Structures are given as structure tokens and as C-alpha cells.
Amino acid sequence: MPQKTSDTPMMQQYMAIKKDYPDAFLFYRIGDFYELFYDDAIKGAQILELTLTSRSHNATDPIPMCGMPHHAVQNYVDILIEKGYKVAICEQMEDPRLAKGMVKREVIQLITPGTVTDSNVNEAKSNNYLTALTTDDTKLFGFAYTDLSTGELKTSHLDSLEAVINEVVNLQSKEIVVDQSIDERIQDSFKKLNIMVSHQNKIEVKAELSYLTQSLTEKLEKSTVETLLTYITVTQKRSLAHLQKAVAYEPSYYLRMDHYSKYNLELTRSIRSGKKQGTLLWLLDETRTAMGGRLLKQWLDRPLIQKKQIEDRQIKVAELLDHYFERSNLQDELVKVYDLERLAGRVAFGSVNGRDLIQLKTSLRQIPKIQHVLSDLDDKVFGEMLAKLDPVDDIADLIERSIVDEPPISVTEGNVIKDGYNAQLDKYRDAMTNGKKWMAELEASERKATGIRNLKVGYNKVFGYYIEITKTNLGNVPEGRYERKQTLTNAERFITPALKEKESLILEAEDKSTTLEYELFTKIREQIKQVIDRLQKLAKQVATLDVLQSFAVVSENYHFIKPTLTKNHSIDIVGGRHPVVEKVMGRQSYVPNDVKMADNVDILLITGPNMSGKSTYMRQLALTVVLAQMGCFVPAESATLPIFDQIFTRIGAADDLIAGQSTFMVEMQEANRAIQNATPQSLILFDEIGRGTATYDGMALAQAIIEFVHNHVHAKTLFSTHYHELTVLDQTLTKLKNVHVGAVEKDGDLVFLHKMEDGPADKSYGIHVAKLAGMPEELLGRADKILKRLEIKNKDTDQTLVNAEIKSKKVEEPAEDVQEKQNHKTSEVDEQLALFQTEPADPQGEEVLAQIRNSNLMSMTPMDVMNQLYKWQKKLGNK
């Protein structure tokens, strides 16, 4: 009876290994190929577009299989990781030629979305964070994260799942490690966000890694880091010497923004495309190194709240801004610095090759040049940074002496080590060089002795060295001169005792030379591993310098100014701009705006038509705050700002389909987060709160929110609305101020200036905007009639509400002042009549109506329509 395929020794070995990695694709090495079997093969063939075959077609249970060449495996691994899978790499642990029985195999690495270290060029400026989460009896969460490619390791304790999710999303983590303390409900929250959840219930931190947690004082933080370290050790199975000591951080030590606010403000990802272009990061990134690019993103994620730290960065930016030539020289040197952090990581992992070491040497040779540039700047500003720039010249010299300038990618096939570095290696190379020279001389002498011009001395891996003579010339070979070695179709190959001896010498030298080169390279790598800490410290200084010069470049290119930070609660920005919008539109097209909020003003109530710039105005203030607290200059003519502790935004409309929540629910949740967590030192941006429900519901909620923020929160708040009825609140809320988008008459046309002015807007342009959007004329006419009727019907109701509101607030004002304000409000309502009289009572009205009927709005530009509308209004006396 034939043996079942699954019972063969190899498949038994495969199943035993696969049992330990049930949730991963097992890449099983067989000779020059990696093979997938069973379900891995079926699923892998589909995802990787491989041909699905089977092992032992004629067996009783053929096993599905597919495979790929070992030299092309990285591409396939990358595809699976990108799609959120794990890959276990199973290698042959002994030479198959020397193995007795089954070749021994082991998984040498488990690659997961959070442990990928080989990033492509496009991702060089991004971190890949692996996170971990545990909890304890106090109901606090222990949180930790690391980037395996750079060695960064940080931890914190958080008081809510919402805070945890906020950290994970902000870090853009693709994988989180949990232990048994994290229940299924919490794990499901991460899975819904497409974050892989991995499990590590046992803590077994190796002795050589125990020092990483020595500085941690919180038990929960320490155990979380240990859980993370155990998972890394189990999955990576290699040296982690580059991991840095765990640093505890507190989110409240930085300007806090939840991931909703960062999304709304488009700090790192565009709302439309999800990419970097069109974001604040895109504008700011003039960094010249991958390390600087990553640090810039970290600074953007966590702006500062300590005045001294912010001003220290500002001073350095100002110094670089004032020294153009030195800054240009600095940029030229930084461009030649490779990714020191990730090179150090590759050294620790043992995956570094000769080309990596040349990159390391090139980078280190730039440090003295960078030092020279800094020495020309103010010593009080850059003296400390200059002192911390360690050239690590002993390692640069080591690489200079040992590694050839253009080494091959492989470190196991020779030609990596320079001549003169090792005496024994030089002897082997001399034997090979002289041996080959001897072969050339032998070929020449044998041709002369035999008279055979095409006689040649050759070599192949199977038969070694030989003398080849074509069959037509065999008659010219003296009897007994050679020993026959191999017969070919058109030639014979021979050997001589002397050639055999020389062959042995050359092949031995070649074999021992390659082995010795790899041993020497390994020793060099180990020497560099001893200075990883120095390389990482140097990388931090270079990255910091890179970000500061990037700030200086951006500040110069876009005319940013140094903001003044004040301890009071006032905002005074003159000529403020939205930096990203301005870059896209061009400086000449963008209209700057002031933002002025004295100590006694907490809320700006912003009114005006759609597309007039209200949202841009709000966002530009938030981005100015973020830039200022990063230590960068800001887009304005002048700016005086307090230091904010948090920014909350409610901008735009979006459903949360995963949680099954409507736009209005999301709106209320975001508003609630601001109301519940903001302090008097916070900044709140509320855009069109309440529009997702019925009119009076929305208006009531909007007013209640404004009052609550005014009376209880006291945060600086920008609140834009289309509920013009809310503008009367400035009569009862002393710290609220009305502003609106202005419009002017220019050459008889109405022009929106996108300019903020004091006071409320005097009318709404909803139907007008609908007209610009191309709505049918019949529909617009009907809407106009309905609007007129509603305004007349509700005029008295609105006035009653105003009276009741004023009365409920017990405003102590002279009766005549109250009456005057009521009259003013009535006039505002009167102004919001229909845009066009449907039954004109005078000849001018008849003329306007005729023009409306005969106008082809679809052939007019939006600006032409607005100008024509203004002329009609003017003719009707509605100025």
C-alpha cells in the first residue's frame, strides 16, 4: 500500500512546525525555493498570483502547494504583510549535502505588520510602530510602542479605551499586542480599525534586555513593556541590541489633539486622498534626511506646551533663517547623511551588508563638515548641539580600512574586504592571483610546445581546471604528455600532475578566502554593534538639526514670522493665513484675516454664506497654534498667542459606518468630547453644529452649546453657524463676539472678500448658492416663495423668542435700549425676505422679473450671476 503523502518525514516535519504558527503563512524552505502547503497554498496562490499545484499527484492524498524562488521571496512577503497577514520564514538549518536523514529546519523569523523593518524609499520618512496594551485592577491601561527599525521604545498609562484608541490611531500602528487582561470587546474595537491583534500572555524578558525597563517606576508600564519585549523576542529570534531604554511619557505633556481633530485639520493626511500631499506635513517637509522626516512628523503629532522649550526651538530657527549661506551649506551636507537609525538597527539584527557600511561611513564623514557649519553660527544658540555631535570617527576609520568602496550585496561570496586589511586573506588572494597568472603562462607554453594555437586552459565547477584540445588537433599532442579527463563532442580535455597540484592550491585559497572574508565582516559588524548607542544619539542630533533647518526654509519661502507667546488669554493675529491653502492658491490670491480675541472674549460667533471662507478661517487659527507650539514660525504679519493645552474640532460631515453612527451622532460625540474635556487653556473649533437635525432642534442645541462653553468651559472658541438667529446672543453673553464675512460694492457689482469683519452677517444666501450650483429655475422660484412665506409667518414667533430670551437672562438695561435691540432684530428678520419679489408692485419690479425669466443662468459664470443679482437687488431698492 503506497504511503500517504502527509505521512512522509518531510510533511510530518512541516506539520510539527506549522502547529506553532497557525495564524501565519509558513514559508517552508526546500532547496532554492520556499513552498506553501495546504490552506496556506490555496490562499497564498490567490493573493500572490502563484500557480497552485499539488505534491505527489498520484498519491492517495495530493497536497495543495505553491512556491517561489528564494531570491524573490521579499516581494511576496511584502505583499502579504501589506494585506495584514503574518509570515513565518522556515529555513534549512544545515547543509543538505551533510545532513543525515531529514534536513533540520526552524522558523528563523515571524514577520508581522508591526515588525517590518525593511521599508521602501517612499516610507523612509515614516515610522512603523508596534504597540502593546495591558490593564490591571486599577482599570488603567498600560500602553507601549516601539519602532523595531529605529529602536525607539516608549510607554505610558492611559485612563480610558478612548485614550488608547487615540494613541494607536495617531501612531498609525498596524498591530497591537495584548495579553489575557484585554477582553474581546476591546480587541474587536481594534479589529474594526483594521489593526492586527496579536497575543502574548507569558512574560519572559531575556537578561540582556532587562536593562531596557530599569528606569520605569510604574508597575503597569513596566509589565506592558515586558509583554512587548517578549513578543518581539519570540517573533524576531535575533539580536535586539539597538532597542533604546524605555521612556515613560505623559500625553498631557504635549498639546493634545484627538485623531478626529488631526484628521479634520489635515495635519498628516488629506481628507480627500488620504495621502501626505495637501497637508501641513507636506508644506513643512523640507527635511534632507529620513531621520529628520520622521522626527518632523513626531513633532507635528506632539507640539510642545512648555514655553521655554518652544522658544529654544524658535531661537534656533531664527538663527538659521538669518544665515542663508550657512543654512545652504548645512543642507548640502545633510543630503549625504543616510538613515543612521535604521543602519544601526540593521547592524543589531545582523542584516547589514557591505553597502550599508559604506553608507554608514559616508554619513559619519559628513559630521565634521556639519560641525564646521555650526561653528560659524552663534555659539550660545548651537553650542550645546555642536558639542553633542559625535563623529564616531573610530568606526568611520574602521570601515575605511576594511570595506571596499563598491562592495557586492552579498556578504558571503567574497570581494567585500579590502586588500591589506588581513594578512592571511592577502596570502589567499596572492595564491589565487598568481595561480591564475600561472594558468595563463601554462596555456602559452603548451601552445608553443604542441604547436596547437587554439589549445586552452579552462575551468568549471564540476571538473575543475583542464587543458582542452579540439579533436582535429589531437594528432599533434605528444604521446603521454597529458592524462585524459573528459571527452566532449568536438574536443578532449586533459590534466597534468602540475596542473592538478595548482588546481588544489587555487581552489583551497578561493574557498578559504570566501570563508575568511565572511568571518572578518562579522567581526567588523560586532565592533560596530558596540557603538550603536553612540550612533543613535548622533542620529537624534542630526534629525533635530534637519527639522530646524526645514522650519527655517519654510519660514523664508512662505514669509512666516516668529510668534510671541503670552501668559495671558488673548489672541492677536494680524494678517493670518492658512499656509496650505495659500501654497495651493498662491500668495497673491489668498486673502489674509486678523484673529483678535481679547482676554474678555471667549467665543467668536461667525456668520456668512457658504464658500466664503469660514472653515478656512477657523482651521488657519488652529494650524497657526500648532506651528507656533512646534517651535516653527507662523503665517501672519504678526502673532501674539497664549499656549494652548488642547485643540478640539468639529468640522465637516462624516458618518462612522463601522460603529453604525450617523453624521449627526458623530457631530454630537465630537462636540461632547470638547465640552467634557476642554479647559480654559483649550481651543475649540465648532463648524455648523446642529445642522444634522430638524431646524429648531439644531438651533436649540447650538445655542445651548454656546451658552455652556461660555458659562462653564471658558475655552477660546470659534463657532460658525448659518443660524442667524443666534447672533442675538451677544446681548446676553458678555464674552461672545459676532464676526462675519464681509462683502463690498465694486463697480456696481457685489463681491465677497473672504474677509472677516465685526458684527453679524445681515442675510443668508442659501437659495443664491443653490442657484450657483445650477438648480432648476422652477425649483428655485418655488423655494423663494416658500422662504418668503416662512419668514413672514415666523417673524412674530422669532420676535417672541427674542423677548423671552432677553427676559430669561434678566438683562438689566434701560427699556429704551431693549426696545432698540428688539427693533434691530426685527429689521434683521425683515432683511431675510425672498431674493426676488414674485409679485412686483412697481414697474421696476416688473422689469426685473422679466429679466429673470429671460436670463440663461446656465451660460453665466458664478461671479456674473452674483453681480447680476446685486444689480437686481439695487434696482428693487434692497441695498
HUPELIN-V154621 format. One record per residue. N is the residue number from 1. RES is the residue in three letters. PHI is phi in whole degrees, -180 to 180 (none if undefined). Layout:
n:res:phi
N:RES:PHI
N:RES:PHI
//
This chain:
n:res:phi
1:MET:none
2:PRO:-66
3:GLN:-71
4:LYS:-67
5:THR:-56
6:SER:-69
7:ASP:-94
8:THR:-66
9:PRO:-55
10:MET:-65
11:MET:-71
12:GLN:-64
13:GLN:-63
14:TYR:-59
15:MET:-64
16:ALA:-65
17:ILE:-74
18:LYS:-61
19:LYS:-58
20:ASP:-84
21:TYR:-134
22:PRO:-67
23:ASP:-100
24:ALA:-127
25:PHE:-74
26:LEU:-96
27:PHE:-89
28:TYR:-99
29:ARG:-78
30:ILE:-131
31:GLY:63
32:ASP:-94
33:PHE:-128
34:TYR:-103
35:GLU:-116
36:LEU:-113
37:PHE:-128
38:TYR:54
39:ASP:-63
40:ASP:-58
41:ALA:-69
42:ILE:-63
43:LYS:-72
44:GLY:-65
45:ALA:-61
46:GLN:-71
47:ILE:-70
48:LEU:-94
49:GLU:57
50:LEU:-103
51:THR:-79
52:LEU:-88
53:THR:-121
54:SER:-144
55:ARG:-89
56:SER:59
57:HIS:-55
58:ASN:-91
59:ALA:-74
60:THR:-72
61:ASP:-138
62:PRO:-56
63:ILE:-101
64:PRO:-58
65:MET:-153
66:CYS:-154
67:GLY:-158
68:MET:-149
69:PRO:-61
70:HIS:-62
71:HIS:-74
72:ALA:-109
73:VAL:-66
74:GLN:-59
75:ASN:-62
76:TYR:-70
77:VAL:-62
78:ASP:-59
79:ILE:-63
80:LEU:-66
81:ILE:-64
82:GLU:-61
83:LYS:-88
84:GLY:91
85:TYR:-107
86:LYS:-105
87:VAL:-132
88:ALA:-100
89:ILE:-95
90:CYS:-106
91:GLU:-109
92:GLN:-76
93:MET:-95
94:GLU:-150
95:ASP:-69
96:PRO:-56
97:ARG:-70
98:LEU:-104
99:ALA:-71
100:LYS:-103
101:GLY:81
102:MET:-65
103:VAL:-66
104:LYS:-71
105:ARG:-131
106:GLU:-146
107:VAL:-76
108:ILE:-96
109:GLN:-166
110:LEU:-107
111:ILE:-95
112:THR:-130
113:PRO:-55
114:GLY:-91
115:THR:-115
116:VAL:-67
117:THR:-117
118:ASP:-93
119:SER:-87
120:ASN:-83
121:VAL:-59
122:ASN:-67
123:GLU:-106
124:ALA:-61
125:LYS:-94
126:SER:-122
127:ASN:-86
128:ASN:-118
129:TYR:-93
130:LEU:-99
131:THR:-112
132:ALA:-141
133:LEU:-142
134:THR:-138
135:THR:-146
136:ASP:-141
137:ASP:-67
138:THR:-80
139:LYS:71
140:LEU:-81
141:PHE:-106
142:GLY:-89
143:PHE:-131
144:ALA:-146
145:TYR:-151
146:THR:-146
147:ASP:-112
148:LEU:-63
149:SER:-77
150:THR:-113
151:GLY:91
152:GLU:-62
153:LEU:-144
154:LYS:-136
155:THR:-148
156:SER:-158
157:HIS:-122
158:LEU:-121
159:ASP:-98
160:SER:-155
161:LEU:-63
162:GLU:-60
163:ALA:-67
164:VAL:-64
165:ILE:-60
166:ASN:-61
167:GLU:-65
168:VAL:-63
169:VAL:-68
170:ASN:-62
171:LEU:-78
172:GLN:55
173:SER:-71
174:LYS:-101
175:GLU:-150
176:ILE:-129
177:VAL:-99
178:VAL:-126
179:ASP:-111
180:GLN:-68
181:SER:-76
182:ILE:-96
183:ASP:-77
184:GLU:-61
185:ARG:-60
186:ILE:-68
187:GLN:-60
188:ASP:-63
189:SER:-60
190:PHE:-74
191:LYS:-62
192:LYS:-65
193:LEU:-92
194:ASN:61
195:ILE:-105
196:MET:-66
197:VAL:-105
198:SER:-114
199:HIS:-117
200:GLN:-146
201:ASN:-91
202:LYS:-103
203:ILE:-106
204:GLU:-141
205:VAL:-84
206:LYS:-65
207:ALA:-57
208:GLU:-71
209:LEU:-107
210:SER:-63
211:TYR:-66
212:LEU:-65
213:THR:-108
214:GLN:-62
215:SER:-85
216:LEU:-84
217:THR:-102
218:GLU:-84
219:LYS:-60
220:LEU:-65
221:GLU:-63
222:LYS:-64
223:SER:-67
224:THR:-68
225:VAL:-63
226:GLU:-65
227:THR:-61
228:LEU:-64
229:LEU:-64
230:THR:-63
231:TYR:-61
232:ILE:-64
233:THR:-62
234:VAL:-65
235:THR:-85
236:GLN:-90
237:LYS:54
238:ARG:-154
239:SER:-61
240:LEU:-121
241:ALA:-63
242:HIS:-88
243:LEU:-65
244:GLN:-89
245:LYS:-57
246:ALA:-62
247:VAL:-115
248:ALA:-83
249:TYR:-132
250:GLU:-122
251:PRO:-53
252:SER:-73
253:TYR:-78
254:TYR:-128
255:LEU:-64
256:ARG:-91
257:MET:-139
258:ASP:-71
259:HIS:-67
260:TYR:-65
261:SER:-65
262:LYS:-64
263:TYR:-66
264:ASN:-62
265:LEU:-85
266:GLU:54
267:LEU:-72
268:THR:-124
269:ARG:-135
270:SER:-72
271:ILE:-63
272:ARG:-74
273:SER:-105
274:GLY:75
275:LYS:-107
276:LYS:-72
277:GLN:-61
278:GLY:88
279:THR:-113
280:LEU:-65
281:LEU:-60
282:TRP:-59
283:LEU:-67
284:LEU:-81
285:ASP:-80
286:GLU:-114
287:THR:-70
288:ARG:-107
289:THR:-129
290:ALA:-65
291:MET:-63
292:GLY:-64
293:GLY:-61
294:ARG:-69
295:LEU:-66
296:LEU:-57
297:LYS:-65
298:GLN:-65
299:TRP:-64
300:LEU:-69
301:ASP:-71
302:ARG:-134
303:PRO:-61
304:LEU:-84
305:ILE:-128
306:GLN:-95
307:LYS:-57
308:LYS:-64
309:GLN:-65
310:ILE:-63
311:GLU:-67
312:ASP:-63
313:ARG:-67
314:GLN:-59
315:ILE:-62
316:LYS:-68
317:VAL:-62
318:ALA:-62
319:GLU:-64
320:LEU:-69
321:LEU:-65
322:ASP:-83
323:HIS:-125
324:TYR:-62
325:PHE:-68
326:GLU:-64
327:ARG:-66
328:SER:-64
329:ASN:-63
330:LEU:-61
331:GLN:-62
332:ASP:-62
333:GLU:-77
334:LEU:-65
335:VAL:-58
336:LYS:-89
337:VAL:-93
338:TYR:-82
339:ASP:-78
340:LEU:-59
341:GLU:-62
342:ARG:-77
343:LEU:-64
344:ALA:-63
345:GLY:-63
346:ARG:-68
347:VAL:-62
348:ALA:-63
349:PHE:-69
350:GLY:84
351:SER:-101
352:VAL:-72
353:ASN:-121
354:GLY:-61
355:ARG:-66
356:ASP:-62
357:LEU:-68
358:ILE:-66
359:GLN:-63
360:LEU:-64
361:LYS:-62
362:THR:-58
363:SER:-64
364:LEU:-66
365:ARG:-69
366:GLN:-81
367:ILE:-63
368:PRO:-59
369:LYS:-69
370:ILE:-66
371:GLN:-60
372:HIS:-63
373:VAL:-63
374:LEU:-66
375:SER:-66
376:ASP:-85
377:LEU:-98
378:ASP:-60
379:ASP:-64
380:LYS:-68
381:VAL:-90
382:PHE:-114
383:GLY:-59
384:GLU:-65
385:MET:-66
386:LEU:-60
387:ALA:-68
388:LYS:-87
389:LEU:-80
390:ASP:-92
391:PRO:-70
392:VAL:46
393:ASP:-68
394:ASP:-64
395:ILE:-75
396:ALA:-60
397:ASP:-67
398:LEU:-58
399:ILE:-66
400:GLU:-60
401:ARG:-75
402:SER:-105
403:ILE:-104
404:VAL:-64
405:ASP:-68
406:GLU:-128
407:PRO:-75
408:PRO:-73
409:ILE:-66
410:SER:-76
411:VAL:-106
412:THR:-110
413:GLU:-115
414:GLY:86
415:ASN:63
416:VAL:-104
417:ILE:-90
418:LYS:-72
419:ASP:-64
420:GLY:90
421:TYR:-81
422:ASN:-137
423:ALA:-64
424:GLN:-65
425:LEU:-63
426:ASP:-64
427:LYS:-64
428:TYR:-61
429:ARG:-66
430:ASP:-64
431:ALA:-63
432:MET:-68
433:THR:-66
434:ASN:-68
435:GLY:-64
436:LYS:-68
437:LYS:-66
438:TRP:-62
439:MET:-62
440:ALA:-64
441:GLU:-68
442:LEU:-61
443:GLU:-60
444:ALA:-66
445:SER:-69
446:GLU:-70
447:ARG:-62
448:LYS:-69
449:ALA:-70
450:THR:-98
451:GLY:76
452:ILE:-93
453:ARG:-69
454:ASN:-96
455:LEU:-62
456:LYS:-141
457:VAL:-103
458:GLY:-129
459:TYR:-152
460:ASN:-142
461:LYS:-67
462:VAL:-83
463:PHE:-104
464:GLY:76
465:TYR:-85
466:TYR:-158
467:ILE:-109
468:GLU:-109
469:ILE:-131
470:THR:-67
471:LYS:-64
472:THR:-68
473:ASN:-107
474:LEU:-62
475:GLY:-68
476:ASN:-89
477:VAL:-86
478:PRO:-60
479:GLU:-60
480:GLY:78
481:ARG:-73
482:TYR:-127
483:GLU:-103
484:ARG:-67
485:LYS:-120
486:GLN:-157
487:THR:-109
488:LEU:-114
489:THR:-62
490:ASN:-115
491:ALA:-154
492:GLU:-124
493:ARG:-115
494:PHE:-130
495:ILE:-140
496:THR:-128
497:PRO:-56
498:ALA:-66
499:LEU:-67
500:LYS:-63
501:GLU:-66
502:LYS:-67
503:GLU:-59
504:SER:-60
505:LEU:-64
506:ILE:-68
507:LEU:-66
508:GLU:-64
509:ALA:-65
510:GLU:-63
511:ASP:-66
512:LYS:-69
513:SER:-63
514:THR:-63
515:THR:-63
516:LEU:-64
517:GLU:-59
518:TYR:-66
519:GLU:-63
520:LEU:-65
521:PHE:-63
522:THR:-62
523:LYS:-66
524:ILE:-62
525:ARG:-61
526:GLU:-67
527:GLN:-63
528:ILE:-68
529:LYS:-60
530:GLN:-69
531:VAL:-113
532:ILE:-57
533:ASP:-60
534:ARG:-65
535:LEU:-64
536:GLN:-69
537:LYS:-65
538:LEU:-63
539:ALA:-59
540:LYS:-63
541:GLN:-67
542:VAL:-66
543:ALA:-63
544:THR:-62
545:LEU:-61
546:ASP:-65
547:VAL:-67
548:LEU:-63
549:GLN:-68
550:SER:-64
551:PHE:-60
552:ALA:-66
553:VAL:-63
554:VAL:-63
555:SER:-62
556:GLU:-74
557:ASN:-64
558:TYR:-113
559:HIS:60
560:PHE:-82
561:ILE:-125
562:LYS:-76
563:PRO:-80
564:THR:-100
565:LEU:-97
566:THR:-117
567:LYS:-86
568:ASN:-84
569:HIS:-108
570:SER:-97
571:ILE:-120
572:ASP:-141
573:ILE:-112
574:VAL:-108
575:GLY:64
576:GLY:-71
577:ARG:-138
578:HIS:-85
579:PRO:-62
580:VAL:-74
581:VAL:-61
582:GLU:-63
583:LYS:-64
584:VAL:-72
585:MET:-77
586:GLY:103
587:ARG:-61
588:GLN:-72
589:SER:-89
590:TYR:-80
591:VAL:-100
592:PRO:-70
593:ASN:-141
594:ASP:-83
595:VAL:-128
596:LYS:-126
597:MET:-135
598:ALA:-69
599:ASP:-54
600:ASN:-92
601:VAL:-119
602:ASP:-101
603:ILE:-129
604:LEU:-104
605:LEU:-95
606:ILE:-105
607:THR:-122
608:GLY:150
609:PRO:-70
610:ASN:-61
611:MET:61
612:SER:-96
613:GLY:112
614:LYS:-64
615:SER:-65
616:THR:-63
617:TYR:-60
618:MET:-69
619:ARG:-65
620:GLN:-66
621:LEU:-65
622:ALA:-62
623:LEU:-68
624:THR:-63
625:VAL:-64
626:VAL:-60
627:LEU:-60
628:ALA:-61
629:GLN:-84
630:MET:-79
631:GLY:100
632:CYS:-89
633:PHE:-77
634:VAL:-128
635:PRO:-81
636:ALA:-168
637:GLU:-79
638:SER:-157
639:ALA:-153
640:THR:-121
641:LEU:-135
642:PRO:-79
643:ILE:-94
644:PHE:-91
645:ASP:-97
646:GLN:-149
647:ILE:-126
648:PHE:-121
649:THR:-131
650:ARG:-135
651:ILE:-130
652:GLY:83
653:ALA:-125
654:ALA:-155
655:ASP:-82
656:ASP:-106
657:LEU:-67
658:ILE:-63
659:ALA:-86
660:GLY:69
661:GLN:-115
662:SER:-78
663:THR:-55
664:PHE:-67
665:MET:-64
666:VAL:-60
667:GLU:-60
668:MET:-67
669:GLN:-67
670:GLU:-66
671:ALA:-64
672:ASN:-65
673:ARG:-58
674:ALA:-67
675:ILE:-63
676:GLN:-77
677:ASN:-112
678:ALA:-70
679:THR:-122
680:PRO:-60
681:GLN:-95
682:SER:-96
683:LEU:-120
684:ILE:-121
685:LEU:-120
686:PHE:-115
687:ASP:-113
688:GLU:60
689:ILE:-62
690:GLY:96
691:ARG:-80
692:GLY:-87
693:THR:-135
694:ALA:-59
695:THR:-54
696:TYR:-72
697:ASP:-57
698:GLY:-62
699:MET:-65
700:ALA:-65
701:LEU:-64
702:ALA:-59
703:GLN:-65
704:ALA:-64
705:ILE:-65
706:ILE:-58
707:GLU:-64
708:PHE:-65
709:VAL:-61
710:HIS:-65
711:ASN:-89
712:HIS:-122
713:VAL:-89
714:HIS:67
715:ALA:-79
716:LYS:-66
717:THR:-133
718:LEU:-108
719:PHE:-126
720:SER:-97
721:THR:-155
722:HIS:-103
723:TYR:-81
724:HIS:-64
725:GLU:-63
726:LEU:-76
727:THR:-66
728:VAL:-72
729:LEU:-65
730:ASP:-66
731:GLN:-77
732:THR:-116
733:LEU:-109
734:THR:-70
735:LYS:-104
736:LEU:-110
737:LYS:-130
738:ASN:-87
739:VAL:-137
740:HIS:-149
741:VAL:-82
742:GLY:-84
743:ALA:-141
744:VAL:-134
745:GLU:-92
746:LYS:-136
747:ASP:55
748:GLY:81
749:ASP:-111
750:LEU:-93
751:VAL:-126
752:PHE:-82
753:LEU:-95
754:HIS:55
755:LYS:-116
756:MET:-80
757:GLU:-131
758:ASP:-68
759:GLY:93
760:PRO:-82
761:ALA:-69
762:ASP:-90
763:LYS:-162
764:SER:-109
765:TYR:-125
766:GLY:-58
767:ILE:-69
768:HIS:-63
769:VAL:-65
770:ALA:-61
771:LYS:-63
772:LEU:-63
773:ALA:-76
774:GLY:94
775:MET:-61
776:PRO:-59
777:GLU:-63
778:GLU:-62
779:LEU:-63
780:LEU:-65
781:GLY:-62
782:ARG:-64
783:ALA:-61
784:ASP:-62
785:LYS:-63
786:ILE:-63
787:LEU:-60
788:LYS:-61
789:ARG:-64
790:LEU:-65
791:GLU:-67
792:ILE:-66
793:LYS:-66
794:ASN:-95
795:LYS:-60
796:ASP:-66
797:THR:-64
798:ASP:-61
799:GLN:-66
800:THR:-63
801:LEU:-63
802:VAL:-62
803:ASN:-60
804:ALA:-65
805:GLU:-63
806:ILE:-63
807:LYS:-66
808:SER:-66
809:LYS:-84
810:LYS:54
811:VAL:-67
812:GLU:-90
813:GLU:-132
814:PRO:-57
815:ALA:-56
816:GLU:-67
817:ASP:-68
818:VAL:-63
819:GLN:-63
820:GLU:-64
821:LYS:-67
822:GLN:-64
823:ASN:-62
824:HIS:-62
825:LYS:-64
826:THR:-61
827:SER:-65
828:GLU:-65
829:VAL:-63
830:ASP:-59
831:GLU:-70
832:GLN:-89
833:LEU:-83
834:ALA:-56
835:LEU:-69
836:PHE:-131
837:GLN:-73
838:THR:-79
839:GLU:-129
840:PRO:-62
841:ALA:-102
842:ASP:-147
843:PRO:-59
844:GLN:-61
845:GLY:-64
846:GLU:-61
847:GLU:-64
848:VAL:-62
849:LEU:-59
850:ALA:-64
851:GLN:-64
852:ILE:-62
853:ARG:-63
854:ASN:-93
855:SER:-78
856:ASN:-101
857:LEU:-63
858:MET:-68
859:SER:-94
860:MET:-102
861:THR:-77
862:PRO:-53
863:MET:-69
864:ASP:-62
865:VAL:-63
866:MET:-63
867:ASN:-66
868:GLN:-65
869:LEU:-58
870:TYR:-62
871:LYS:-61
872:TRP:-63
873:GLN:-61
874:LYS:-64
875:LYS:-67
876:LEU:-83
877:GLY:85
878:ASN:-97
879:LYS:-90
//
